[in-house]
Amino acid sequence: MGTSLGPQVVVVTGATGGVGRATARAFARRGDRVALLARGENGLQAASDEVRRLGGVPLPLPTDMADNNAVSAAADRIEEELGPADVWVNNGFTTVFAPFSEIEPDEFRRVTEVTYLGYVNGTRAALRQMVPRGRGTIVQVGSALAYRGIPLQSPYCGAKHAIQGFTESLRCELMHDRSGLEITMVQLPALNTPQFDWALSRMRRKATPVAPIYQPELAAKAITYAADHPDRREYWLGASTVATLMANRLMPGLLDRYLARTGYEAQQTDQLEDPDRPANLWEPVDGTGPDFGAQGRFGPHQRDHSPQLWLSQHRKAVSVVTLLCGAAAYLRWRGRE
């Protein structure tokens, strides 16, 4: 089991907004040296200032995760200026909200290159630093959509499915090599992040996550815990994630029909979308514009706790208590015979 033994070198991709921003803050509060990888320079500067203010040591690096050479160069800078990475968190992504028939081939390719190959590129760079030392942790930030595709998000769902398969394959290879490296994945629920205001959308109305909606700070808590406890192959955050993945295992056909009936309306608000608003598919919207921060427009009252996360973190203890309670109930029943 991995644990934090003092300040570490942590890399967070997609660090300027949403889950990445909240995760960078969480590592900064521990005093870690945090490399921030993202495209938007204004967002990077704001995130860097936050990391420093919270007690961490920031290194902002403008990086397009789809560019393997750029990611490799960023990893070299990290090693030179902060030291080799102890923890690498792959989180950066982009997407398009639209029916598949309305997504251009180059747009679908771009989402795949950023969201899937960005994780591949980040993982390759992390391994290059970690393998020679025989230690290190890679955290892949996933989604319930890594297992269950939904309408209007085919490029994102496809990329998350690919990340899941890639991670499983790599985990087996590391085990075969008896490597001291750890790789784990955190599957997230719907979150209150700015992505719904900067992702390209061809929907008539504004995009919204499917309720229940959780705050990105809760995701950051799960990610930092996974970084310290990477012996678990996966963490599921949120009861909605558990319900979705279990339903997909038990009755996928029924779930197909349910999502076909409800998935379009559930992902749109009553407000009309502005078709001319900036989108971050090709260029960062926080490159010269506003800093979006971690939370989106869905209000401060979204869920900021998850009993399921606690159960996931304490699975062994819960299993022992459950077994003991079951044994006690059995003995009591036998005693009444």
HELIX and SHEET records of a PDB file:
HELIX    1   1 GLY A   18  ARG A   29  1                                  12    
HELIX    2   2 GLU A   41  ARG A   53  1                                  13    
HELIX    3   3 ASN A   68  GLU A   81  1                                  14    
HELIX    4   4 PHE A  100  GLU A  102  5                                   3    
HELIX    5   5 PRO A  105  THR A  115  1                                  11    
HELIX    6   6 LEU A  117  MET A  130  1                                  14    
HELIX    7   7 VAL A  131  ARG A  133  5                                   3    
HELIX    8   8 ALA A  144  ALA A  146  5                                   3    
HELIX    9   9 SER A  154  HIS A  176  1                                  23    
HELIX   10  10 GLN A  195  TRP A  198  1                                   4    
HELIX   11  11 PRO A  216  ASP A  228  1                                  13    
HELIX   12  12 ALA A  239  LEU A  250  1                                  12    
HELIX   13  13 PRO A  252  ALA A  266  1                                  15    
HELIX   14  14 PRO A  307  GLN A  313  1                                   7    
HELIX   15  15 ARG A  315  GLY A  335  1                                  21    
SHEET    1   A 7 VAL A  57  PRO A  62  0                                        
SHEET    2   A 7 ARG A  33  ALA A  38  1                                        
SHEET    3   A 7 VAL A   9  THR A  13  1                                        
SHEET    4   A 7 VAL A  87  ASN A  90  1                                        
SHEET    5   A 7 GLY A 136  SER A 143  1                                        
SHEET    6   A 7 LEU A 181  LEU A 188  1                                        
SHEET    7   A 7 GLU A 234  TRP A 236  1                                        
SHEET    1   B 2 VAL A  96  PHE A  97  0                                        
SHEET    2   B 2 LEU A 200  SER A 201  1                                        
SHEET    1   C 2 ARG A 205  ALA A 207  0                                        
SHEET    2   C 2 GLN A 268  LEU A 272 -1                                        
END                                                                             
